[in-house]
């Protein structure tokens, strides 16, 4: 069977070209929009970072790991249904066993680390910065980290979200969720 071209009549019988009728998606994908948002946010953030020394860069990197504990919008949205990997990670956290939690953590990281999730975190960083809740240099470092593909902030966000879901950490508002 020959491939149906974009300029061929649509198979639904409307008489319109396929590119203007059924089943033809137009415009950029959600993934490419998320990546574009991240790139633009990081490009603008570079100006906020400016010239920075190695020690200050290290300190900002360390602060990135603490951001998800400060604000719920900086935590990865976990799946509503607890996957086996998430259950194993939460169990390892409850037992305080980092070795048992390593494999499920990386499995979840590979599953959840998408452009759309990173863009959501970046939007949370921008909103928090614009509201005055986050120092511009730290926000810029977070945006650059998210756009670069680094997993520092994303991984910390995943761990904090899992700890909150397991009832082992308080939400920034002080609530402890029952597991």
Secondary structure, 3 states (H helix, E strand, C coil): CCCCCCCCECCCCCCCEHHHCCCCCCCCCHHHHHHHHHHHHHHHHHHHHCCCCHHHHHHHHHHHHHHHHHCHHHCCCCCCCCCHHHHHHHHHHHCCCHHHHHHHHHHHHHHHCCHHHHHHHHHHHHHHHHCCCCCHHHHHHHHHHHHHCCCHHHHHHHHHHHHHHHCCCECCCCCECCC
